[in-house]
Amino acid sequence: QAQLAESGGGLVQAGDSLRLSCAASGLTFSRYAMGWFRQAPGKEREFVAAISMSGDTTYYADSVKGRFTISRDNAKNTVWLQMNSLKPEDTAVYFCAARLFVVATSMNYNYWGQGTQVTVSS
């Protein structure tokens, strides 16, 4: 059974950095595009970043472009989200997700993690 486990969230101040990790198990990681999504209180879940199976193609939401970087290591079954210059509006629960073969910016992913809380104070 496929499982995704996020870690690395926490409470930081505006301008700080955090690195989220997502460890995958129970699936052939190299066959899955990976994505990061977030959901703030009272808001719908939204796309943040995605990366292709091989890691050669990435996509970002406009709100995080230039501040966040998604990367992966297929040998370690892990995807990361490096978040720099954090803002209070980045506060949300961050989820990683796996989508078979084709990378997407939509919510149409096969597997989801439980999420990790990121709180950015002003």
C-alpha positions as CSV (number, residue, x, y, z in Angstrom):
1,Q,0.0,0.0,0.0
2,A,1.4,3.4,-1.0
3,Q,2.2,5.8,1.7
4,L,3.5,9.4,1.7
5,A,4.9,10.9,4.9
6,E,5.6,14.6,5.1
7,S,7.9,16.2,7.6
8,G,9.8,19.4,8.3
9,G,6.9,21.8,9.1
10,G,7.0,24.1,12.0
11,L,6.7,27.7,13.3
12,V,9.0,30.3,11.8
13,Q,9.1,34.0,11.3
14,A,8.6,35.9,8.1
15,G,11.7,35.8,6.0
16,D,12.9,32.5,7.3
17,S,13.3,29.2,5.4
18,L,12.0,25.7,5.9
19,R,12.6,22.5,4.0
20,L,9.7,20.0,3.8
21,S,10.4,16.4,3.0
22,C,8.1,13.7,1.7
23,A,9.1,10.1,2.0
24,A,7.3,7.6,-0.3
25,S,6.9,3.9,0.3
26,G,4.8,1.1,-1.3
27,L,5.1,2.4,-4.8
28,T,7.6,2.6,-7.6
29,F,8.6,6.2,-6.9
30,S,10.4,6.8,-10.2
31,R,7.1,6.2,-12.0
32,Y,5.3,9.0,-10.2
33,A,5.2,12.7,-10.7
34,M,5.1,14.4,-7.3
35,G,3.4,17.5,-6.2
36,W,3.1,19.8,-3.2
37,F,-0.2,21.4,-2.2
38,R,-1.3,23.5,0.7
39,Q,-4.5,24.3,2.5
40,A,-4.9,27.3,4.7
41,P,-7.7,27.6,7.4
42,G,-11.0,28.3,5.7
43,K,-9.6,28.0,2.2
44,E,-9.6,25.3,-0.5
45,R,-6.5,23.2,-1.1
46,E,-4.3,24.7,-3.7
47,F,-1.4,23.7,-5.9
48,V,2.1,24.8,-4.9
49,A,4.7,22.9,-6.9
50,A,5.1,19.8,-9.0
51,I,8.0,17.8,-10.5
52,S,8.1,15.2,-13.2
53,M,9.1,11.6,-12.8
54,S,12.7,12.2,-13.7
55,G,12.9,15.6,-12.1
56,D,13.7,17.5,-15.2
57,T,10.4,19.5,-15.3
58,T,9.0,21.6,-12.5
59,Y,6.0,23.8,-12.1
60,Y,5.2,26.4,-9.5
61,A,2.2,28.5,-8.4
62,D,2.8,32.1,-9.2
63,S,2.5,32.9,-5.5
64,V,5.7,30.9,-4.7
65,K,7.7,31.2,-7.9
66,G,11.2,32.4,-7.1
67,R,10.9,31.5,-3.4
68,F,10.1,27.8,-3.3
69,T,12.0,25.0,-5.0
70,I,10.8,21.4,-5.5
71,S,13.3,18.6,-6.0
72,R,13.5,14.8,-5.8
73,D,15.9,11.9,-5.4
74,N,14.5,8.7,-6.9
75,A,17.1,6.6,-5.2
76,K,15.9,7.9,-1.8
77,N,12.1,7.8,-2.7
78,T,11.9,11.4,-1.4
79,V,10.7,14.7,-2.7
80,W,11.5,18.1,-1.0
81,L,10.1,21.5,-1.0
82,Q,12.6,24.2,-0.1
83,M,10.8,27.3,1.1
84,N,12.7,30.6,1.3
85,S,11.5,34.1,2.2
86,L,8.5,32.8,3.9
87,K,5.5,35.0,4.3
88,P,2.5,34.9,6.8
89,E,0.3,34.0,3.8
90,D,2.3,30.8,3.3
91,T,0.8,29.5,6.6
92,A,-1.1,26.3,5.8
93,V,-1.0,22.5,6.0
94,Y,1.3,21.3,3.3
95,F,0.6,18.0,1.5
96,C,2.6,16.0,-0.8
97,A,1.0,13.9,-3.5
98,A,1.9,11.3,-6.1
99,R,0.5,11.0,-9.6
100,L,1.3,8.1,-11.9
101,F,3.5,9.1,-14.9
102,V,2.2,12.5,-15.9
103,V,2.9,15.7,-13.8
104,A,0.0,17.9,-13.2
105,T,-1.0,21.1,-11.4
106,S,-4.5,20.0,-10.8
107,M,-5.7,18.0,-7.7
108,N,-5.9,14.8,-9.8
109,Y,-3.3,12.8,-7.8
110,N,-3.4,9.1,-6.9
111,Y,-1.9,9.3,-3.4
112,W,-1.8,11.9,-0.7
113,G,0.1,12.3,2.6
114,Q,-1.4,13.4,5.9
115,G,0.2,16.9,5.7
116,T,2.6,18.9,7.8
117,Q,1.7,22.3,9.4
118,V,3.7,25.4,8.4
119,T,3.1,28.6,10.4
120,V,4.8,31.8,9.5
121,S,4.5,34.6,12.0
122,S,4.8,38.3,11.1
